[in-house]
Amino acid sequence: MTGRELVKKAVLFQGPERTPRNLPEPWGTDFLHVAIGPNPDFKPKVEGEDEWGCIWEKVDADKTMGQVKGHPLKDYALLDNFKFPDYKLDSRYVKIKNDIEGNKEQKFVLVNVQFSLIHRLEYLRGHEQAWMDPYLYPEELGKLLDRLADIVIGSIDKLSEMGVDGIMAYDDWGLQDRPILSPEMFNKYFQPRYKRVYQHAHKKGMLTFLHSCGYIIDLLPGFIDAGLNVIQMDQQENMGVENLSRRFGGKICFWSPVDIQKTMITGSLDDIRKYARNLVKMLGKFNGGFIAQWYESSEAVGHSKEKIDAMSEAFTRP
């Protein structure tokens, strides 16, 4: 099977001949990762400004993306005339088109799209304002979230013309031991926007992927109802692999490395191998349902090459 076939069969529970993977060399990947490009004509007005008007700051030697210190939508009175970035520009998709044309190995084409509801809300509004919006400005919040959904739907329409297999987004919804908001609040304001986007992607023939860190098990029913196909989670021990398998196995595909905060840090090489094999056994036993992953910012979290190789070997040679 090609990478495209392996991933699709795992995601749709149709019996891939092996576990699909996204691992470092020499272990290999079944994915072609591409991203919507920047607007080549954008020129920041001040240092650190992005296309959304957010101002980013970072300290010297900071390996992270920094923090937003300037929030362009702190006042909802600005919403009606706010200038959102144009994601229908053909120039943003040139590299994607070229990469797909060069996909001779027929890997699964996964595109990073601008669809981060909670993070984008915080970047535009500010952390405190964002979390007060459901209570103080529910109507304005709904309008903003609808606008963010509209933007990614426009991107999906562009991507559907190019042979893209799936869309990927990043939204961290969990703390260590609970979601960052109640399932009731999530399902009232955020889930309907995910659902509209995911249903549109499905109509255009694309599968849907989301990365989310932390304890998110209470939100998974809402994501599944919305039409999310794959949840990429780097932590599982705080929710329990067996628990995830029992409650959601066969309903959503899991895309995971060995837990990056616990076993990959404190475990022995044998612990890591055992954990990796258990992920495949518990989450991939539904005629599919699991994709092997590694944590690419491994140096930042203290994952040694020896441990990464032990995990990758267990995933590829169970």
Protein Blocks (a to p, Z undefined) as FASTA:
>chain_A
ZZklmmmmmmnonopabdcdddddfkbpabdcddddddfkbccfbghiafkopacdddeh
iabebjafbdfklpfklmmmpccddfkbfklmmmmmmmmmmmmnopacdddddddfklmm
mmmnopklmmmmmmmmmmlmmmmmmmmmmmmmmmmmmmmmnopabdcddddfbdfkbcfb
dfklmmmmmmmmmmmmmmmmmmnopacddddedjfklmmmmmmmnopabdcdfbfklnop
mlmmmmmgokaccdddddfklmmmmpcfklmmmmmmmmmmmmmmnopaiacdddfklmln
opafklmmmmmmmmmmZZ
